[in-house]
Amino acid sequence: MAATSETEGSSATEYVTHHLQHLTQPVAEGGFWTLHLDTLFFSWVAGLIYAAIMYTAAQRASPDVPGRFQCAVETIVEFVDNTVKETFHGPREFVTPLALTIFVWVLFWNLLDLVPVDLFPTIARQFGIEYLRIVPSADMNAPFGLSLTVLALIIVYSIKGKGVVGFGKEMIHHPFGKNPLLWLPNLLLNTVEMFAKPVSLALRLFGNLYAAEVIFILIALLPAWIQWLPGGAWAIFHLLVVPLQAFLFMALTVVYLSLAYEEH
C-alpha cells in the first residue's frame, strides 16, 4: 500500500527508480551472476512462515472440536487437494503437497505487495542498506526460478508416466505423426511447447505483480492527504489479484504435470 512519499529533494523518476533497485551481491568479482539478496531473504521468510503455519496446524489438529485456525488450514488443504484430484489422475502423494506449497508460498510472496512501499526501505536505510525490494514475485528471477522447477518436474513426470522410450517417441511423433521426415519438426515444436509452459507461468506472475508494485510506488508520489483514496482502492482490487495469481500458478502447474504424465 502507499505510504508517505520521501520525494523531497529528488525527482519522481529518481524515487521510482530507487524503489525498483534490488539489494544485490555479485557472485564473483566482475562476473555475470548476481544474487538478489532481498528476494532471497523475503522468499525464505515467506517459506518459513508457511512451514511454521502447517507445522503448528499439524501439532494442534483435533478430530473433536477443531478451532478456527485448524478449520482455515483444512479449508486451504481441501481446496488444493480437490483441485489436484480433478486435474491430475496419477499418484498424488507428491503432486498435492507440491501444489499446496506453490499456492501458499506464492500467495505470501504476493501479499508482501500490500506492505507500504516506504516502510521496509526506510527501516533498511537505518542499517546502511540503500536498496531493498520485498516482493519476490515482482522480481523476475523468483517466478522464473520456480518455473524452472516446474519444467524439471514436467520432464520427470513425462518419463515417469511413459518411460524413457515412450517420452522419446512422443517428442518425435507428436503432433504430425510417425513419418521419419516429420521427426525433426515434431521435436522442435514439442521442445518449444515444453519451454513455453514455464516461461508463460513466470511471465504471468511477474507481469501482474511488477505492474501492481509500480502502481503502488506511483500512488506514493501523491500528496499524503490524498494517498489513502487511490491507495485503498488499488489495495482492495489487488486483494483479488493476489490469490488469483497464486491459484493460476498452482493450477497450471498441476495441469502441465497431468499432461506430461498421461498418454496422448
N, C-alpha and C positions, 0 to 999 in steps of 0.2 A: 504494500500500500504506500501511498505517498507520505512523505514526511517533510518537515521544514527544509526548504532548499538552502544550500550553502553556496549560492552563486555570487555573492558579493565579491567584487574584485575579479571575477572571471566570467568569461562569456558562456552562453548556453551551450555552445559547441564543446568547449573545454569541459564543462560539467558532465555532459552526456558521454563524451569520450573517456573521461576519468572513470565513470561508473561502469564502463564496459571493458575495462582493463582487468586482467587476471593477475593474481599473485603467482608469479612463475619462478621456476628454478631450472636452469639448463642441466641436462643430464651430464654433459661433458662440455668443457670449455670450447667454444666455437662450434659445437656440434649442432645437429639438426633437431634432436629430440629435446623437448622442453616439458617439464611437469607443471601442470596447473594445480598448485598446492591447495588453493581454496576449493576447487572442485573435488579433489580427492578427500579433503578433510570433511566437507559437508556431506559427501556421499557416504563416508564411513559413519558419520554421526547419524544420518538417516537410517542406515542399515542396522546400526546398533540399537537404535530406538525400536525398530521393527522387531529385532530379535528379542529385546527385553520385554516388549508387549506380549509376544507369543509365548515366551518362557513363563511370564507371570500368569498368563491366562491358563497355561497347562498346569501350573502348580496349584492354582486356585480352583480348578474345574470341579464342579459339584454336580452329580446327577440328580440331586434332590431339588433344591431351590436355587437355580443359577441367578447370580446378580446381574446388574446392568452391564458391567464390564464384560462378563463372560458371554452374555447374550449378544453384545455388539461384535465381539470377536467371532463367535459362532456364526453370526449372520454373514460376515465377510467370507469366512471359510466356506460356508454352504453355497454362497453365491458363486465363488470361484469354482468350487467343485462341480456345481451344476453346469457351469459354462463349459468346463473341460469335458464333462460326461456327455454333453450334447454334441460336442465337436470332435473329440478325439476318441476313436473306437478301439485303440490298442490298450496295452497295460498303462495304467495311470499312476503307478506308485511314485514315479519321478515327475511326471508332467504336472500333476496337480500342485505339489509343493513349489515347483518352478513357477507356475502361473501365479500362485499366491504371492511368492516373493517379488516377482516382477510388478504385480499390481500395487502392492503396498509400498514397495520401495520407490517406484516411480511416483506414486501418489505423494509420498513425503517429499521427494525432490520438488514436485510442483508446488506443494503448499508453502515452501520457502519463498516463493514469489510474492506471497501476501505480506511478508515482513516489510516494514517501512524501508525504503531504499537507502536512506542515510543512516539507519541505526547501526548496522554492523560495520560499515566503513568508518563511521565516527569513532566507534569503540576501538577498531583496529588501529586507527591513527594515533591513539593514546599509547600504543605499544610500538610505534615506529613503523607500522605497516601502511604503505602508501596506497596499494590497490587491493581490493577484495570484492569478489562476487560470490554470492552464496547459493545461487540456483544452479545445481548441476545440469538439469535438463536444458538450460539456456546456454550451456557450453557444448558445442557440437561434439567434443571429444567423449563426453559421458554417454549420450544416446548412441553414438557410433560404436563405442566400446561395448555397450550392452547388446547392440545389434550384431556385432561380430560373434558374440557368444551364441546368439540365435542362429547365425549362419553355420557355426560349427555343429550345433545340435541338429540342424536340418540335414547335414551330411551324415551325422551319426545315426539318426533315425531312418534315413534312406537306406543305409547299409543294414541296419538292424531289422527293418521290415522286409527288405527284398533280398538281402545278401549282397555281397560284393559283385557277383556276376549279374544279378538282377538290376542292381543300381547302374552298373555299366551299360547294360542293354537299354535301360530306359533313357539314359543320356544320349545314346546314338540312334535309337529307334523312334523316339517321340519328338515331334508330333507327325512327321511326314512319312513314317513307315520304315521298313527294314531294307529298302534298296541301298546297297553299299554306296551308291553315288550321293545319297542323302545323309550319310552318317555325319559328315563334317558340318553341313548346315544345322542338323539336329543338335549336334554337340554345342555349336556356337549359340544357338537360341536357348538351349537349356542352361548353359553357363550364364548367359546374360540374365535369364529369368531368376536363377538361383541367387545371383548377387543383387538383383533389383529388389528382392524382398527385404533384406535387412537394411538396404540403403533407404527405401521408402519408409520403413519403420523409424529410422533415425531422423530423417529429414522432417517427417510429420511432427514428431515430438519436439525436436529442436526449433523448428519454424514457429510453432504456436507459442512456445514458452519464451523464445527470444523476443518475439513481437510483443508479448504481454509485458516483459520486463522493460522494453524500450518505452512503452506507453506509460508505465508507472514512473519511469525516470522523467519523461516529458511532463507529466502531471506535477511532479515535484518542482518543476521550474515555475509553476504558477504562484501567485501571492498566497501566503499561508492562510488567509481568511477565506479563500475560495477553493482550496485544495480538497476539502472534505467532500464537496459535491461531485466532481468528476472522479475523484479517487474512490469514494464509496460506491458510486455506480459501477465503475470498472471492476472493483474488487468483488462486488456481488455477481457480476457477469462472469468474472474469472473463476468464481467458485463452481460454476457449471463446467468450465473448461478443464479444470484441474483433475477431477475424477474421470471425465470423459477421455482425456488423453491417456491416462493410466490404463483405463479399460481397453482402449483401442490397441495399445501396445501389447497388453496381455492377451487379448482375444486373437489378434492377428498372429502372434507367436504360436498359439495353440493351433490355429488353422494351418499355418505353414508346416508345423510338425506333423499334423494329421495328413496333409497332402504328401509329405515326404515318406511317411510310414506305410500308407496304403498303396495297394496295387492300382494302376490306372489302366 
